[in-house]
């Protein structure tokens, strides 16, 4: 059997050339091959699977794209009944069961395609920070600090609801109940 020279200029015997790990990880077709292989193993393949594969492959290094697809495959395998875009984004935003790269990629893909609304990242990050502060409190002070935190949050929500016609995130300020002034610059 004679060896022929492939398009890369290296000898080929008709089979895929054995590549080093570095070259295999950088192969731009790897995310697509991995996605096709993973789709065969998934219980239910979502209708947006191929479009998401193309989206991730275009925006990430092939190794990272395969990593994101692997994480998504694990999430879809864990609960195959929840494959709707909004459910996935909310589930990943509320839990810690997937890497941040997957949440960012899914959020960007679904919002760009108009399939889901973005999660409330600022509130989620604030809740995570608050929980970190509460976890750092010594055990002897935790009941008092947790009670104070709950009181602070409930008072904040009550204050938001008590101002008529104004949401907490509104840029408009009211000086009294009857007149509205423009936002400060």
Secondary structure in CASP SS format (residue, H / E / C, confidence):
PFRMAT SS
TARGET T0000
AUTHOR 0000-0000-0000
METHOD secondary structure of the structure
MODEL  1
X C 1.00
X C 1.00
X C 1.00
X E 1.00
X E 1.00
X C 1.00
X C 1.00
X C 1.00
X C 1.00
X C 1.00
X E 1.00
X E 1.00
X C 1.00
X C 1.00
X C 1.00
X C 1.00
X C 1.00
X C 1.00
X C 1.00
X C 1.00
X H 1.00
X H 1.00
X H 1.00
X H 1.00
X H 1.00
X C 1.00
X C 1.00
X C 1.00
X C 1.00
X H 1.00
X H 1.00
X H 1.00
X H 1.00
X H 1.00
X H 1.00
X H 1.00
X H 1.00
X H 1.00
X H 1.00
X H 1.00
X H 1.00
X C 1.00
X C 1.00
X C 1.00
X C 1.00
X C 1.00
X C 1.00
X C 1.00
X H 1.00
X H 1.00
X H 1.00
X H 1.00
X H 1.00
X H 1.00
X H 1.00
X H 1.00
X H 1.00
X H 1.00
X H 1.00
X C 1.00
X C 1.00
X H 1.00
X H 1.00
X H 1.00
X H 1.00
X H 1.00
X H 1.00
X H 1.00
X H 1.00
X H 1.00
X H 1.00
X H 1.00
X H 1.00
X H 1.00
X H 1.00
X H 1.00
X H 1.00
X H 1.00
X C 1.00
X C 1.00
X C 1.00
X C 1.00
X C 1.00
X C 1.00
X H 1.00
X H 1.00
X H 1.00
X H 1.00
X H 1.00
X H 1.00
X H 1.00
X H 1.00
X H 1.00
X H 1.00
X C 1.00
X C 1.00
X C 1.00
X C 1.00
X C 1.00
X H 1.00
X H 1.00
X H 1.00
X H 1.00
X H 1.00
X H 1.00
X H 1.00
X H 1.00
X H 1.00
X H 1.00
X H 1.00
X H 1.00
X H 1.00
X H 1.00
X C 1.00
X C 1.00
X C 1.00
X C 1.00
X C 1.00
X C 1.00
X C 1.00
X H 1.00
X H 1.00
X H 1.00
X H 1.00
X H 1.00
X H 1.00
X H 1.00
X H 1.00
X H 1.00
X H 1.00
X H 1.00
X H 1.00
X H 1.00
X H 1.00
X H 1.00
X C 1.00
X C 1.00
X C 1.00
X H 1.00
X H 1.00
X H 1.00
X H 1.00
X H 1.00
X H 1.00
X H 1.00
X H 1.00
X H 1.00
X H 1.00
X H 1.00
X H 1.00
X H 1.00
X H 1.00
X H 1.00
X H 1.00
X H 1.00
X H 1.00
X H 1.00
X H 1.00
X H 1.00
X H 1.00
X H 1.00
X H 1.00
X C 1.00
X C 1.00
X C 1.00
X C 1.00
X C 1.00
X C 1.00
X C 1.00
X C 1.00
X C 1.00
X C 1.00
X E 1.00
X E 1.00
X C 1.00
X C 1.00
X C 1.00
X C 1.00
X C 1.00
X E 1.00
X E 1.00
X C 1.00
X C 1.00
X C 1.00
X C 1.00
END
